[in-house]
Amino acid sequence: MSSQAREGACAFAWRNYLLLHSGISENDNRRSALYRYVANLGDVGEDDFDLLQIAAVAYLKKL
């Protein structure tokens, strides 16, 4: 489930980010940075979907 949680959290955060920032390309570098960030969280043991979603949204908000 952890890889599914990571993928889902990234997809959720990225989709919402694109809705708020219409001029950004689907393949923007921020997307790969987001995936790396969430993967790092998973590597340290975080696999709760809700917490990953919150962390992903917060990460994008800081960019």
N, CA, C and O atoms as a Tripos MOL2 file, in Angstrom:
@<TRIPOS>MOLECULE
protein
  252   251    63     0     0
PROTEIN
NO_CHARGES

@<TRIPOS>ATOM
      1 N           0.8160   -1.1990    0.0000 N.3       1 MET1
      2 CA          0.0000    0.0000    0.0000 C.3       1 MET1
      3 C           0.8580    1.2600    0.0000 C.2       1 MET1
      4 O           0.3950    2.3050   -0.4590 O.2       1 MET1
      5 N           2.0800    1.2000    0.4940 N.am      2 SER2
      6 CA          2.8430    2.4380    0.6380 C.3       2 SER2
      7 C           3.1270    3.1110   -0.7090 C.2       2 SER2
      8 O           3.0520    4.3350   -0.8060 O.2       2 SER2
      9 N           3.4520    2.3340   -1.7510 N.am      3 SER3
     10 CA          3.6990    2.9720   -3.0520 C.3       3 SER3
     11 C           2.3990    3.5400   -3.6170 C.2       3 SER3
     12 O           2.4110    4.5760   -4.2820 O.2       3 SER3
     13 N           1.2970    2.8780   -3.3590 N.am      4 GLN4
     14 CA          0.0070    3.4100   -3.7960 C.3       4 GLN4
     15 C          -0.3270    4.6850   -3.0350 C.2       4 GLN4
     16 O          -0.8610    5.6340   -3.6100 O.2       4 GLN4
     17 N          -0.0160    4.7090   -1.7570 N.am      5 ALA5
     18 CA         -0.2690    5.9090   -0.9550 C.3       5 ALA5
     19 C           0.5840    7.0610   -1.4660 C.2       5 ALA5
     20 O           0.1020    8.1890   -1.5660 O.2       5 ALA5
     21 N           1.8350    6.7930   -1.7890 N.am      6 ARG6
     22 CA          2.7350    7.8310   -2.3050 C.3       6 ARG6
     23 C           2.2280    8.3750   -3.6370 C.2       6 ARG6
     24 O           2.1440    9.5870   -3.8370 O.2       6 ARG6
     25 N           1.8940    7.4660   -4.5350 N.am      7 GLU7
     26 CA          1.4020    7.8760   -5.8530 C.3       7 GLU7
     27 C           0.1120    8.6810   -5.7350 C.2       7 GLU7
     28 O          -0.0470    9.7130   -6.3870 O.2       7 GLU7
     29 N          -0.7960    8.2070   -4.9080 N.am      8 GLY8
     30 CA         -2.0720    8.8930   -4.7290 C.3       8 GLY8
     31 C          -1.9120   10.2630   -4.1070 C.2       8 GLY8
     32 O          -2.5660   11.2180   -4.5250 O.2       8 GLY8
     33 N          -1.0450   10.3660   -3.1100 N.am      9 ALA9
     34 CA         -0.8080   11.6470   -2.4500 C.3       9 ALA9
     35 C          -0.1900   12.6440   -3.4270 C.2       9 ALA9
     36 O          -0.5770   13.8130   -3.4530 O.2       9 ALA9
     37 N           0.7590   12.1890   -4.2210 N.am     10 CYS10
     38 CA          1.3920   13.0690   -5.2150 C.3      10 CYS10
     39 C           0.3840   13.5090   -6.2660 C.2      10 CYS10
     40 O           0.3300   14.6850   -6.6270 O.2      10 CYS10
     41 N          -0.4000   12.5820   -6.7500 N.am     11 ALA11
     42 CA         -1.3920   12.9030   -7.7790 C.3      11 ALA11
     43 C          -2.4040   13.9170   -7.2470 C.2      11 ALA11
     44 O          -2.7470   14.8770   -7.9360 O.2      11 ALA11
     45 N          -2.8730   13.7030   -6.0370 N.am     12 PHE12
     46 CA         -3.8290   14.6220   -5.4240 C.3      12 PHE12
     47 C          -3.2390   16.0230   -5.3010 C.2      12 PHE12
     48 O          -3.8540   17.0030   -5.7200 O.2      12 PHE12
     49 N          -2.0510   16.1080   -4.7280 N.am     13 ALA13
     50 CA         -1.4220   17.4110   -4.5000 C.3      13 ALA13
     51 C          -1.1220   18.1140   -5.8220 C.2      13 ALA13
     52 O          -1.3610   19.3140   -5.9640 O.2      13 ALA13
     53 N          -0.5980   17.3570   -6.7870 N.am     14 TRP14
     54 CA         -0.2240   17.9730   -8.0670 C.3      14 TRP14
     55 C          -1.4460   18.4580   -8.8300 C.2      14 TRP14
     56 O          -1.4240   19.5380   -9.4210 O.2      14 TRP14
     57 N          -2.5030   17.6730   -8.8210 N.am     15 ARG15
     58 CA         -3.7420   18.0550   -9.5060 C.3      15 ARG15
     59 C          -4.2890   19.3610   -8.9250 C.2      15 ARG15
     60 O          -4.6940   20.2540   -9.6690 O.2      15 ARG15
     61 N          -4.2990   19.4640   -7.6090 N.am     16 ASN16
     62 CA         -4.7950   20.6810   -6.9690 C.3      16 ASN16
     63 C          -3.8640   21.8590   -7.2020 C.2      16 ASN16
     64 O          -4.3230   22.9910   -7.3510 O.2      16 ASN16
     65 N          -2.5720   21.6080   -7.2340 N.am     17 TYR17
     66 CA         -1.6040   22.6650   -7.5060 C.3      17 TYR17
     67 C          -1.8280   23.2480   -8.9010 C.2      17 TYR17
     68 O          -1.7900   24.4630   -9.0930 O.2      17 TYR17
     69 N          -2.0600   22.3670   -9.8610 N.am     18 LEU18
     70 CA         -2.3100   22.8240  -11.2320 C.3      18 LEU18
     71 C          -3.6060   23.6230  -11.3350 C.2      18 LEU18
     72 O          -3.6970   24.5570  -12.1320 O.2      18 LEU18
     73 N          -4.5890   23.2700  -10.5500 N.am     19 LEU19
     74 CA         -5.8470   24.0230  -10.5630 C.3      19 LEU19
     75 C          -5.6390   25.4480  -10.0600 C.2      19 LEU19
     76 O          -6.2830   26.3810  -10.5400 O.2      19 LEU19
     77 N          -4.7490   25.6100   -9.1050 N.am     20 LEU20
     78 CA         -4.4940   26.9330   -8.5390 C.3      20 LEU20
     79 C          -3.4900   27.7460   -9.3450 C.2      20 LEU20
     80 O          -3.4750   28.9740   -9.2570 O.2      20 LEU20
     81 N          -2.6520   27.0740  -10.1280 N.am     21 HIS21
     82 CA         -1.5930   27.7430  -10.8860 C.3      21 HIS21
     83 C          -1.7180   27.3420  -12.3550 C.2      21 HIS21
     84 O          -1.0310   26.4330  -12.8210 O.2      21 HIS21
     85 N          -2.5810   28.0120  -13.0600 N.am     22 SER22
     86 CA         -2.9440   27.5990  -14.4140 C.3      22 SER22
     87 C          -1.8150   27.6980  -15.4360 C.2      22 SER22
     88 O          -1.8850   27.0390  -16.4730 O.2      22 SER22
     89 N          -0.7960   28.4820  -15.1880 N.am     23 GLY23
     90 CA          0.2640   28.6500  -16.1730 C.3      23 GLY23
     91 C           1.3630   27.6060  -16.0880 C.2      23 GLY23
     92 O           2.3550   27.7000  -16.8100 O.2      23 GLY23
     93 N           1.2120   26.6260  -15.2340 N.am     24 ILE24
     94 CA          2.2610   25.6290  -15.0260 C.3      24 ILE24
     95 C           1.9950   24.4060  -15.9000 C.2      24 ILE24
     96 O           0.8620   23.9390  -16.0140 O.2      24 ILE24
     97 N           3.0550   23.9040  -16.5070 N.am     25 SER25
     98 CA          2.9670   22.7170  -17.3590 C.3      25 SER25
     99 C           2.7760   21.4580  -16.5110 C.2      25 SER25
    100 O           3.2370   21.3830  -15.3720 O.2      25 SER25
    101 N           2.1050   20.4950  -17.0760 N.am     26 GLU26
    102 CA          1.8970   19.2010  -16.4090 C.3      26 GLU26
    103 C           3.2340   18.5380  -16.0500 C.2      26 GLU26
    104 O           3.3220   17.8260  -15.0490 O.2      26 GLU26
    105 N           4.2550   18.7650  -16.8500 N.am     27 ASN27
    106 CA          5.5590   18.1300  -16.6400 C.3      27 ASN27
    107 C           6.5840   19.0810  -16.0340 C.2      27 ASN27
    108 O           7.7810   18.9480  -16.2920 O.2      27 ASN27
    109 N           6.1350   20.0210  -15.2480 N.am     28 ASP28
    110 CA          7.0170   20.9870  -14.6090 C.3      28 ASP28
    111 C           7.9880   20.2800  -13.6510 C.2      28 ASP28
    112 O           7.6790   19.2190  -13.1100 O.2      28 ASP28
    113 N           9.1480   20.8810  -13.4570 N.am     29 ASN29
    114 CA         10.1590   20.3030  -12.5590 C.3      29 ASN29
    115 C           9.6600   20.1700  -11.1300 C.2      29 ASN29
    116 O          10.1430   19.3200  -10.3820 O.2      29 ASN29
    117 N           8.7100   20.9900  -10.7480 N.am     30 ARG30
    118 CA          8.1520   20.9000   -9.3980 C.3      30 ARG30
    119 C           7.4640   19.5660   -9.1620 C.2      30 ARG30
    120 O           7.4020   19.0780   -8.0330 O.2      30 ARG30
    121 N           6.9540   18.9890  -10.2240 N.am     31 ARG31
    122 CA          6.2860   17.6890  -10.0770 C.3      31 ARG31
    123 C           7.2900   16.6070   -9.6970 C.2      31 ARG31
    124 O           7.0220   15.8050   -8.8030 O.2      31 ARG31
    125 N           8.4230   16.5740  -10.3550 N.am     32 SER32
    126 CA          9.4240   15.5650  -10.0130 C.3      32 SER32
    127 C          10.0050   15.8280   -8.6270 C.2      32 SER32
    128 O          10.3330   14.8890   -7.9020 O.2      32 SER32
    129 N          10.1330   17.1080   -8.2560 N.am     33 ALA33
    130 CA         10.6050   17.4360   -6.9070 C.3      33 ALA33
    131 C           9.6000   16.9410   -5.8640 C.2      33 ALA33
    132 O           9.9860   16.4340   -4.8110 O.2      33 ALA33
    133 N           8.3250   17.0910   -6.1620 N.am     34 LEU34
    134 CA          7.2810   16.6050   -5.2580 C.3      34 LEU34
    135 C           7.3840   15.0920   -5.0830 C.2      34 LEU34
    136 O           7.3210   14.5900   -3.9600 O.2      34 LEU34
    137 N           7.5410   14.3710   -6.1800 N.am     35 TYR35
    138 CA          7.6430   12.9160   -6.1000 C.3      35 TYR35
    139 C           8.8670   12.4860   -5.2940 C.2      35 TYR35
    140 O           8.8010   11.5260   -4.5270 O.2      35 TYR35
    141 N           9.9820   13.1960   -5.4660 N.am     36 ARG36
    142 CA         11.1860   12.8790   -4.6800 C.3      36 ARG36
    143 C          10.9440   13.1300   -3.1970 C.2      36 ARG36
    144 O          11.3380   12.3300   -2.3480 O.2      36 ARG36
    145 N          10.3010   14.2310   -2.9000 N.am     37 TYR37
    146 CA         10.0180   14.5840   -1.5140 C.3      37 TYR37
    147 C           9.1320   13.5110   -0.8520 C.2      37 TYR37
    148 O           9.4310   13.0410    0.2460 O.2      37 TYR37
    149 N           8.0670   13.1420   -1.5160 N.am     38 VAL38
    150 CA          7.1430   12.1470   -0.9530 C.3      38 VAL38
    151 C           7.8250   10.7800   -0.8720 C.2      38 VAL38
    152 O           7.5990   10.0340    0.0800 O.2      38 VAL38
    153 N           8.6500   10.4490   -1.8550 N.am     39 ALA39
    154 CA          9.3910    9.1790   -1.8050 C.3      39 ALA39
    155 C          10.3290    9.1590   -0.6050 C.2      39 ALA39
    156 O          10.4730    8.1280    0.0510 O.2      39 ALA39
    157 N          10.9630   10.2820   -0.3160 N.am     40 ASN40
    158 CA         11.8400   10.3630    0.8560 C.3      40 ASN40
    159 C          11.0620   10.1530    2.1450 C.2      40 ASN40
    160 O          11.5480    9.5020    3.0700 O.2      40 ASN40
    161 N           9.8560   10.7030    2.2070 N.am     41 LEU41
    162 CA          9.0170   10.4630    3.3750 C.3      41 LEU41
    163 C           8.7020    8.9810    3.5190 C.2      41 LEU41
    164 O           8.7190    8.4370    4.6230 O.2      41 LEU41
    165 N           8.4170    8.3410    2.4060 N.am     42 GLY42
    166 CA          8.1460    6.9040    2.4340 C.3      42 GLY42
    167 C           9.3590    6.1060    2.8590 C.2      42 GLY42
    168 O           9.2320    5.0970    3.5520 O.2      42 GLY42
    169 N          10.5330    6.5530    2.4470 N.am     43 ASP43
    170 CA         11.7650    5.8470    2.8080 C.3      43 ASP43
    171 C          12.0430    5.8880    4.2980 C.2      43 ASP43
    172 O          12.6960    4.9910    4.8300 O.2      43 ASP43
    173 N          11.5600    6.9090    4.9730 N.am     44 VAL44
    174 CA         11.7640    6.9900    6.4230 C.3      44 VAL44
    175 C          10.5940    6.3790    7.1970 C.2      44 VAL44
    176 O          10.5270    6.4840    8.4220 O.2      44 VAL44
    177 N           9.6770    5.7410    6.4710 N.am     45 GLY45
    178 CA          8.6360    4.9680    7.1290 C.3      45 GLY45
    179 C           7.2390    5.5610    7.1160 C.2      45 GLY45
    180 O           6.3080    4.9530    7.6450 O.2      45 GLY45
    181 N           7.0760    6.7210    6.5290 N.am     46 GLU46
    182 CA          5.7380    7.3230    6.4880 C.3      46 GLU46
    183 C           4.9550    6.7420    5.3180 C.2      46 GLU46
    184 O           5.3550    6.8870    4.1630 O.2      46 GLU46
    185 N           3.8400    6.0850    5.6170 N.am     47 ASP47
    186 CA          3.0340    5.5100    4.5450 C.3      47 ASP47
    187 C           1.5430    5.7470    4.7400 C.2      47 ASP47
    188 O           0.7200    5.1240    4.0700 O.2      47 ASP47
    189 N           1.1940    6.6490    5.6590 N.am     48 ASP48
    190 CA         -0.2030    6.9920    5.8670 C.3      48 ASP48
    191 C          -0.6510    7.9520    4.7590 C.2      48 ASP48
    192 O          -0.0850    9.0320    4.5870 O.2      48 ASP48
    193 N          -1.6590    7.5410    4.0280 N.am     49 PHE49
    194 CA         -2.1130    8.3090    2.8660 C.3      49 PHE49
    195 C          -2.4900    9.7370    3.2310 C.2      49 PHE49
    196 O          -2.0840   10.6770    2.5480 O.2      49 PHE49
    197 N          -3.2570    9.9110    4.2940 N.am     50 ASP50
    198 CA         -3.7040   11.2480    4.6730 C.3      50 ASP50
    199 C          -2.5280   12.1560    5.0300 C.2      50 ASP50
    200 O          -2.4910   13.3170    4.6200 O.2      50 ASP50
    201 N          -1.5770   11.6340    5.7860 N.am     51 LEU51
    202 CA         -0.4190   12.4390    6.1560 C.3      51 LEU51
    203 C           0.4560   12.7570    4.9450 C.2      51 LEU51
    204 O           1.0140   13.8500    4.8500 O.2      51 LEU51
    205 N           0.5750   11.8080    4.0250 N.am     52 LEU52
    206 CA          1.3480   12.0660    2.8110 C.3      52 LEU52
    207 C           0.6840   13.1440    1.9580 C.2      52 LEU52
    208 O           1.3680   13.9810    1.3690 O.2      52 LEU52
    209 N          -0.6290   13.1250    1.8920 N.am     53 GLN53
    210 CA         -1.3480   14.1650    1.1480 C.3      53 GLN53
    211 C          -1.0800   15.5420    1.7420 C.2      53 GLN53
    212 O          -0.7770   16.4930    1.0210 O.2      53 GLN53
    213 N          -1.1930   15.6350    3.0480 N.am     54 ILE54
    214 CA         -0.9700   16.9130    3.7220 C.3      54 ILE54
    215 C           0.4620   17.3840    3.5000 C.2      54 ILE54
    216 O           0.6980   18.5550    3.2050 O.2      54 ILE54
    217 N           1.4090   16.4760    3.6410 N.am     55 ALA55
    218 CA          2.8210   16.8290    3.4480 C.3      55 ALA55
    219 C           3.0770   17.2720    2.0090 C.2      55 ALA55
    220 O           3.8250   18.2210    1.7770 O.2      55 ALA55
    221 N           2.4660   16.5970    1.0530 N.am     56 ALA56
    222 CA          2.6640   16.9330   -0.3580 C.3      56 ALA56
    223 C           2.0950   18.3130   -0.6750 C.2      56 ALA56
    224 O           2.7330   19.1020   -1.3720 O.2      56 ALA56
    225 N           0.9170   18.6030   -0.1750 N.am     57 VAL57
    226 CA          0.3060   19.9100   -0.4110 C.3      57 VAL57
    227 C           1.1420   20.9980    0.2570 C.2      57 VAL57
    228 O           1.3730   22.0530   -0.3330 O.2      57 VAL57
    229 N           1.5900   20.7500    1.4740 N.am     58 ALA58
    230 CA          2.4090   21.7300    2.1920 C.3      58 ALA58
    231 C           3.7340   21.9780    1.4610 C.2      58 ALA58
    232 O           4.2050   23.1130    1.3930 O.2      58 ALA58
    233 N           4.3240   20.9280    0.9220 N.am     59 TYR59
    234 CA          5.5710   21.0700    0.1790 C.3      59 TYR59
    235 C           5.3810   21.9660   -1.0460 C.2      59 TYR59
    236 O           6.1740   22.8750   -1.2890 O.2      59 TYR59
    237 N           4.3320   21.7020   -1.8080 N.am     60 LEU60
    238 CA          4.0750   22.5190   -2.9970 C.3      60 LEU60
    239 C           3.7430   23.9520   -2.6320 C.2      60 LEU60
    240 O           4.0750   24.8790   -3.3710 O.2      60 LEU60
    241 N           3.0970   24.1340   -1.5060 N.am     61 LYS61
    242 CA          2.7450   25.4840   -1.0770 C.3      61 LYS61
    243 C           3.9960   26.3070   -0.7750 C.2      61 LYS61
    244 O           3.9990   27.5240   -0.9580 O.2      61 LYS61
    245 N           5.0600   25.6420   -0.3100 N.am     62 LYS62
    246 CA          6.3040   26.3290    0.0040 C.3      62 LYS62
    247 C           7.0840   26.7190   -1.2370 C.2      62 LYS62
    248 O           7.9270   27.6140   -1.1680 O.2      62 LYS62
    249 N           6.8310   26.0760   -2.3710 N.am     63 LEU63
    250 CA          7.6090   26.3590   -3.5780 C.3      63 LEU63
    251 C           7.2550   27.7000   -4.1810 C.2      63 LEU63
    252 O           7.8230   28.0870   -5.2020 O.2      63 LEU63
@<TRIPOS>BOND
     1     1     2 1
     2     2     3 1
     3     3     4 2
     4     3     5 am
     5     5     6 1
     6     6     7 1
     7     7     8 2
     8     7     9 am
     9     9    10 1
    10    10    11 1
    11    11    12 2
    12    11    13 am
    13    13    14 1
    14    14    15 1
    15    15    16 2
    16    15    17 am
    17    17    18 1
    18    18    19 1
    19    19    20 2
    20    19    21 am
    21    21    22 1
    22    22    23 1
    23    23    24 2
    24    23    25 am
    25    25    26 1
    26    26    27 1
    27    27    28 2
    28    27    29 am
    29    29    30 1
    30    30    31 1
    31    31    32 2
    32    31    33 am
    33    33    34 1
    34    34    35 1
    35    35    36 2
    36    35    37 am
    37    37    38 1
    38    38    39 1
    39    39    40 2
    40    39    41 am
    41    41    42 1
    42    42    43 1
    43    43    44 2
    44    43    45 am
    45    45    46 1
    46    46    47 1
    47    47    48 2
    48    47    49 am
    49    49    50 1
    50    50    51 1
    51    51    52 2
    52    51    53 am
    53    53    54 1
    54    54    55 1
    55    55    56 2
    56    55    57 am
    57    57    58 1
    58    58    59 1
    59    59    60 2
    60    59    61 am
    61    61    62 1
    62    62    63 1
    63    63    64 2
    64    63    65 am
    65    65    66 1
    66    66    67 1
    67    67    68 2
    68    67    69 am
    69    69    70 1
    70    70    71 1
    71    71    72 2
    72    71    73 am
    73    73    74 1
    74    74    75 1
    75    75    76 2
    76    75    77 am
    77    77    78 1
    78    78    79 1
    79    79    80 2
    80    79    81 am
    81    81    82 1
    82    82    83 1
    83    83    84 2
    84    83    85 am
    85    85    86 1
    86    86    87 1
    87    87    88 2
    88    87    89 am
    89    89    90 1
    90    90    91 1
    91    91    92 2
    92    91    93 am
    93    93    94 1
    94    94    95 1
    95    95    96 2
    96    95    97 am
    97    97    98 1
    98    98    99 1
    99    99   100 2
   100    99   101 am
   101   101   102 1
   102   102   103 1
   103   103   104 2
   104   103   105 am
   105   105   106 1
   106   106   107 1
   107   107   108 2
   108   107   109 am
   109   109   110 1
   110   110   111 1
   111   111   112 2
   112   111   113 am
   113   113   114 1
   114   114   115 1
   115   115   116 2
   116   115   117 am
   117   117   118 1
   118   118   119 1
   119   119   120 2
   120   119   121 am
   121   121   122 1
   122   122   123 1
   123   123   124 2
   124   123   125 am
   125   125   126 1
   126   126   127 1
   127   127   128 2
   128   127   129 am
   129   129   130 1
   130   130   131 1
   131   131   132 2
   132   131   133 am
   133   133   134 1
   134   134   135 1
   135   135   136 2
   136   135   137 am
   137   137   138 1
   138   138   139 1
   139   139   140 2
   140   139   141 am
   141   141   142 1
   142   142   143 1
   143   143   144 2
   144   143   145 am
   145   145   146 1
   146   146   147 1
   147   147   148 2
   148   147   149 am
   149   149   150 1
   150   150   151 1
   151   151   152 2
   152   151   153 am
   153   153   154 1
   154   154   155 1
   155   155   156 2
   156   155   157 am
   157   157   158 1
   158   158   159 1
   159   159   160 2
   160   159   161 am
   161   161   162 1
   162   162   163 1
   163   163   164 2
   164   163   165 am
   165   165   166 1
   166   166   167 1
   167   167   168 2
   168   167   169 am
   169   169   170 1
   170   170   171 1
   171   171   172 2
   172   171   173 am
   173   173   174 1
   174   174   175 1
   175   175   176 2
   176   175   177 am
   177   177   178 1
   178   178   179 1
   179   179   180 2
   180   179   181 am
   181   181   182 1
   182   182   183 1
   183   183   184 2
   184   183   185 am
   185   185   186 1
   186   186   187 1
   187   187   188 2
   188   187   189 am
   189   189   190 1
   190   190   191 1
   191   191   192 2
   192   191   193 am
   193   193   194 1
   194   194   195 1
   195   195   196 2
   196   195   197 am
   197   197   198 1
   198   198   199 1
   199   199   200 2
   200   199   201 am
   201   201   202 1
   202   202   203 1
   203   203   204 2
   204   203   205 am
   205   205   206 1
   206   206   207 1
   207   207   208 2
   208   207   209 am
   209   209   210 1
   210   210   211 1
   211   211   212 2
   212   211   213 am
   213   213   214 1
   214   214   215 1
   215   215   216 2
   216   215   217 am
   217   217   218 1
   218   218   219 1
   219   219   220 2
   220   219   221 am
   221   221   222 1
   222   222   223 1
   223   223   224 2
   224   223   225 am
   225   225   226 1
   226   226   227 1
   227   227   228 2
   228   227   229 am
   229   229   230 1
   230   230   231 1
   231   231   232 2
   232   231   233 am
   233   233   234 1
   234   234   235 1
   235   235   236 2
   236   235   237 am
   237   237   238 1
   238   238   239 1
   239   239   240 2
   240   239   241 am
   241   241   242 1
   242   242   243 1
   243   243   244 2
   244   243   245 am
   245   245   246 1
   246   246   247 1
   247   247   248 2
   248   247   249 am
   249   249   250 1
   250   250   251 1
   251   251   252 2
@<TRIPOS>SUBSTRUCTURE
     1 MET1         2 RESIDUE 1 A MET
     2 SER2         6 RESIDUE 1 A SER
     3 SER3        10 RESIDUE 1 A SER
     4 GLN4        14 RESIDUE 1 A GLN
     5 ALA5        18 RESIDUE 1 A ALA
     6 ARG6        22 RESIDUE 1 A ARG
     7 GLU7        26 RESIDUE 1 A GLU
     8 GLY8        30 RESIDUE 1 A GLY
     9 ALA9        34 RESIDUE 1 A ALA
    10 CYS10       38 RESIDUE 1 A CYS
    11 ALA11       42 RESIDUE 1 A ALA
    12 PHE12       46 RESIDUE 1 A PHE
    13 ALA13       50 RESIDUE 1 A ALA
    14 TRP14       54 RESIDUE 1 A TRP
    15 ARG15       58 RESIDUE 1 A ARG
    16 ASN16       62 RESIDUE 1 A ASN
    17 TYR17       66 RESIDUE 1 A TYR
    18 LEU18       70 RESIDUE 1 A LEU
    19 LEU19       74 RESIDUE 1 A LEU
    20 LEU20       78 RESIDUE 1 A LEU
    21 HIS21       82 RESIDUE 1 A HIS
    22 SER22       86 RESIDUE 1 A SER
    23 GLY23       90 RESIDUE 1 A GLY
    24 ILE24       94 RESIDUE 1 A ILE
    25 SER25       98 RESIDUE 1 A SER
    26 GLU26      102 RESIDUE 1 A GLU
    27 ASN27      106 RESIDUE 1 A ASN
    28 ASP28      110 RESIDUE 1 A ASP
    29 ASN29      114 RESIDUE 1 A ASN
    30 ARG30      118 RESIDUE 1 A ARG
    31 ARG31      122 RESIDUE 1 A ARG
    32 SER32      126 RESIDUE 1 A SER
    33 ALA33      130 RESIDUE 1 A ALA
    34 LEU34      134 RESIDUE 1 A LEU
    35 TYR35      138 RESIDUE 1 A TYR
    36 ARG36      142 RESIDUE 1 A ARG
    37 TYR37      146 RESIDUE 1 A TYR
    38 VAL38      150 RESIDUE 1 A VAL
    39 ALA39      154 RESIDUE 1 A ALA
    40 ASN40      158 RESIDUE 1 A ASN
    41 LEU41      162 RESIDUE 1 A LEU
    42 GLY42      166 RESIDUE 1 A GLY
    43 ASP43      170 RESIDUE 1 A ASP
    44 VAL44      174 RESIDUE 1 A VAL
    45 GLY45      178 RESIDUE 1 A GLY
    46 GLU46      182 RESIDUE 1 A GLU
    47 ASP47      186 RESIDUE 1 A ASP
    48 ASP48      190 RESIDUE 1 A ASP
    49 PHE49      194 RESIDUE 1 A PHE
    50 ASP50      198 RESIDUE 1 A ASP
    51 LEU51      202 RESIDUE 1 A LEU
    52 LEU52      206 RESIDUE 1 A LEU
    53 GLN53      210 RESIDUE 1 A GLN
    54 ILE54      214 RESIDUE 1 A ILE
    55 ALA55      218 RESIDUE 1 A ALA
    56 ALA56      222 RESIDUE 1 A ALA
    57 VAL57      226 RESIDUE 1 A VAL
    58 ALA58      230 RESIDUE 1 A ALA
    59 TYR59      234 RESIDUE 1 A TYR
    60 LEU60      238 RESIDUE 1 A LEU
    61 LYS61      242 RESIDUE 1 A LYS
    62 LYS62      246 RESIDUE 1 A LYS
    63 LEU63      250 RESIDUE 1 A LEU
